[in-house]
Amino acid sequence: MSFSSESKSDWVFRIFDRRTVSVRAKNEQVRKLAAVDMSTSLPFGIDVPADVPMTELEAEKSYFASLKVYTARDVAEVFPELVDFFRVLDVDQSMEDFIKAYWLYPKLIRFELVKTEPL
């Protein structure tokens, strides 16, 4: 299920950041990108809202991407020692932290594309 079809109240906005990413694949039907963060070399998924055109994005190209990060409100399936990562909002957590956490809990973290600029 795409982020845009879920209730926004199910998600908590965490941070806004600009990253250099390489787009590996795109799916215009579900409005998602498969990307690799160039700083960490970790792949992750990016949701693309309806107001952001996907036609200008090409696979196997790199971009400066402005991203919003959201975490799920419901963290029932999270290991107890990691619950604070999702619940504590006043802690400075880096984009790298969220990309790494995405690998443990991909259904609980969403990256939303705001805009891109070619490199």
For each residue, the residues with C-beta under 8 A, 3 or more apart:
1: 5 6
2: 5 6 30 31 32 47
3: 6 11 47 70 110 112
4: 31 47 49 50
5: 1 2
6: 1 2 3 10 11
7: 10
8: 11
9: 73
10: 6 7 72 73 74
11: 3 6 8 70 71 72 73 110
12: 70 71 72 73 89
13: 68 69 70
14: 69 70 71 89 93 98
15: 68 69 93 95 98
16: 66 67 68 69 114
17: 66 67 69 95
18: 64 65 66 67
19: 37 38 39 64 65 67 95
20: 37 38 39 62 63 64 65 119
21: 35 36 37 38 46 62 63 65
22: 35 36 38 60 61 62 63
23: 26 33 34 35 57 58 59 60 61 62 63
24: 33 34 35 36 43 59 60
25: 33 34 59
26: 23 32 33 34 48 54 57 59
27: 30 31 32 33
28: 31 54
29:
30: 2 27
31: 2 4 27 28 47 48 49 50 54
32: 2 26 27 45 46 47 48
33: 23 24 25 26 27 45 46 48 54 57 113
34: 23 24 25 26 43 45
35: 21 22 23 24 43 44 45 46 65
36: 21 22 24 41 42 43 44
37: 19 20 21 40 41 42 43 44 95 96 99
38: 19 20 21 22 41 62
39: 19 20 96
40: 37 96 99 100
41: 36 37 38
42: 36 37 99 100 102 103
43: 24 34 35 36 37
44: 35 36 37 99 102 103 111
45: 32 33 34 35 102 106 111
46: 21 32 33 35 65 67 111 112 113
47: 2 3 4 31 32 110 111 112 113
48: 26 31 32 33 52 54 112 113
49: 4 31 52 112 113
50: 4 31
51:
52: 48 49 113 114 115
53: 56
54: 26 28 31 33 48 57
55:
56: 53 116
57: 23 26 33 54 61 63 116
58: 23 61
59: 23 24 25 26
60: 22 23 24
61: 22 23 57 58 118
62: 20 21 22 23 38 119
63: 20 21 22 23 57 116 117 118 119
64: 18 19 20 116 117 118 119
65: 18 19 20 21 35 46 113 114 115 116
66: 16 17 18 113 114 115 116
67: 16 17 18 19 46 95 111 112 113 114
68: 13 15 16 111 112 114
69: 13 14 15 16 17 95 98 109 110 111 112
70: 3 11 12 13 14 109 110 112
71: 11 12 14 75 86 98 108 109 110
72: 10 11 12 75 86 107 108 109 110
73: 9 10 11 12
74: 10
75: 71 72 78 83 86 87 108
76:
77: 105 108
78: 75 82 83 85 86 105 108
79: 82 83
80: 83
81:
82: 78 79 85 86 101 104
83: 75 78 79 80 86 87
84: 87 88 91
85: 78 82 88 93 97 101
86: 71 72 75 78 82 83 108
87: 75 83 84
88: 84 85 91
89: 12 14
90:
91: 84 88
92:
93: 14 15 85 97 98
94: 97 98
95: 15 17 19 37 67 69 98 99
96: 37 39 40 99 100
97: 85 93 94 100 101
98: 14 15 69 71 93 94 95 101 102 109 111
99: 37 40 42 44 95 96 102 103
100: 40 42 96 97 103 104
101: 82 85 97 98 104 105 108 109
102: 42 44 45 98 99 105 106 109 111
103: 42 44 99 100 106
104: 82 100 101
105: 77 78 101 102 108 109
106: 45 102 103 109
107: 72
108: 71 72 75 77 78 86 101 105
109: 69 70 71 72 98 101 102 105 106
110: 3 11 47 69 70 71 72
111: 44 45 46 47 67 68 69 98 102
112: 3 46 47 48 49 67 68 69 70
113: 33 46 47 48 49 52 65 66 67 116
114: 16 52 65 66 67 68
115: 52 65 66
116: 56 57 63 64 65 66 113
117: 63 64
118: 61 63 64
119: 20 62 63 64
